[in-house]
Amino acid sequence: MRYELLVVGRGGQGVLLLGRILGLAAAKYCNLYVTSCESYAAETRGGDSRVDLILASSEDELDYIKVRGADIALFLHPNSLAKFSNLLKDRSKVFIDSSFPIQSLGIRNVELIKAPYTKLAEKELKNVRVANMVALGHLVGTLKILTQESIERAIDDLVSTEWRDLNKKAFKLGVRITNDEH
Amino acid sequence: MKVEYLTGNYAIAEGAMTAGLKFYAGYPITPSSEIFEYLAKELPKVGGIVVQFEDEIASINAIIGASWAGVKAMTATSGPGFSLMLEGLSLAIMIETPLVIAYVMRTGPSTGIATKSGQYDVMQVRWGAHGNYEIVAYAPWSVQEAYDLTIKSFNVSELLRIPVILLSDATLVHLWERVVMKGPGEVVIVDRKKPKVPKDMYKPYEPDEDLVPPMACFGEGYRVLVESLTHDERGYYKTTNEVQRKLVWRLVNKVRKNKHLVVDSASYFVDDAEYVIVAYGTTARSVYALVKELRSKGVRIGLFRPKSLWPIDDDALVKACSKAKKVFVVENNVGVYVNEVCRFLKNKDVISIPVIDLDIPSPEDILNVMREWL
């Protein structure tokens, strides 16, 4: 088992925290091999933040550290879609925050999965900053590679006590999107 | 055993603590600073000390002093800082001081692009300090290996009373990966050997059969002379050919003759390989992906990966390349380590594949340069 996962957003949207939670949950609580590299931008200056994450069931399956053909991609802001479309492949599962207007993807044969993460976070939790956790919930709930419990434990490890409950609520809200779809 | 999710920098810091680090001195420099930051928080919890000095010159001299006071000591730096440490490195070699330098490579020359990665400094590590000596340097390719080879660096430094360099790069130290960390008793930890002779009989530079002198430290009751000038076994300055020859050859030979305890490497798909790629550190990750892809298309290609860059595991290299028609050496620099590979493969067609990339050369970029020879 080997998955290449690409997470992209703008500086300040919480892409790096989302990537860390995914990686930690996979490595520490799901007994998977993980390699993850980050590049990031500042919220005030704009630009893309990006996490490349490769999950594998054996160490031997890890080699090149970057995503070359994403099995799964999550775009927290659709602005960067065109720029990263070369990293997608046929039948990539592409999650997009539909709170923002979505431009044409310029690539066919991908499986588009849209949900309004930012709007949901604003409406249900009165805080757009946890839109990343809503997206994470949708991703984890849909893919079923990692358990929900492993993600909640990773949130406990990484998020300060003050924000822990809000992040978990947002994550569960995201998982419910999946359940509502079925 | 404990599973964690760490960056390369954190894994190096954790590996050092597993090995028994008790003193860290440094001057912060990108991309190595998180080693310092992490240890400043964690090392005091296990009874260690972390000090920021005014520069890298003071830092290396501080860890030399700490090592002579009897504790395991390290520093971390990058290219510009290592340049400043070279005089101290030569001193550590001469006075046979166990210590570890975590060297995180970034681009150069000079300040280059401070946050970006490369493998430019593999020859500086080997030849940068003055005088004649053998250096030991390890190049990890994963976060797990950063942890494991840091422990090995400490062990070899203690075993042979030498400075050892853990040579990584900006890409590796910021990579997040799963690491299995070892608890007490789960990994071999080597401590420097102590004198067995009566205190009045001790000579600080008198070697055992393995060419390594037992090390008495300050405050243990032995007469300890720390002499950077050419010295005899008592540590007295001497200006004769006889003493110079004996000392320099012993410093060199204690590494050469104990090479089997130092060298480390890994080979992949080499048994029937017509082509072998030699690559080290993060670049070997890209090469491994490329080799697997070419194998799946029927190309008989393999990978030889030196974990110890200095000295190279030459027996394993020669064996891995025994059936190869062509040997490629892929590096994220202008092609420098290729000369070391050539030294051991005199009758082989060895081709340098230099691919400069600010992060890590991609398998596609490597293949594009290699293609004309395949």
Boltz contact constraints between the chains, C-beta under 6 A:
constraints:
  - contact:
      token1: [A, 23]
      token2: [B, 5]
      max_distance: 6.0
  - contact:
      token1: [A, 23]
      token2: [B, 176]
      max_distance: 6.0
  - contact:
      token1: [A, 24]
      token2: [B, 5]
      max_distance: 6.0
  - contact:
      token1: [A, 27]
      token2: [B, 5]
      max_distance: 6.0
  - contact:
      token1: [A, 27]
      token2: [B, 178]
      max_distance: 6.0
  - contact:
      token1: [A, 28]
      token2: [B, 3]
      max_distance: 6.0
  - contact:
      token1: [A, 28]
      token2: [B, 5]
      max_distance: 6.0
  - contact:
      token1: [A, 33]
      token2: [B, 178]
      max_distance: 6.0
  - contact:
      token1: [A, 34]
      token2: [B, 178]
      max_distance: 6.0
  - contact:
      token1: [A, 35]
      token2: [B, 177]
      max_distance: 6.0
  - contact:
      token1: [A, 36]
      token2: [B, 176]
      max_distance: 6.0
  - contact:
      token1: [A, 37]
      token2: [B, 175]
      max_distance: 6.0
  - contact:
      token1: [A, 63]
      token2: [B, 285]
      max_distance: 6.0
  - contact:
      token1: [A, 63]
      token2: [B, 288]
      max_distance: 6.0
  - contact:
      token1: [A, 63]
      token2: [B, 289]
      max_distance: 6.0
  - contact:
      token1: [A, 64]
      token2: [B, 285]
      max_distance: 6.0
  - contact:
      token1: [A, 64]
      token2: [B, 286]
      max_distance: 6.0
  - contact:
      token1: [A, 64]
      token2: [B, 289]
      max_distance: 6.0
  - contact:
      token1: [A, 64]
      token2: [B, 363]
      max_distance: 6.0
  - contact:
      token1: [A, 65]
      token2: [B, 285]
      max_distance: 6.0
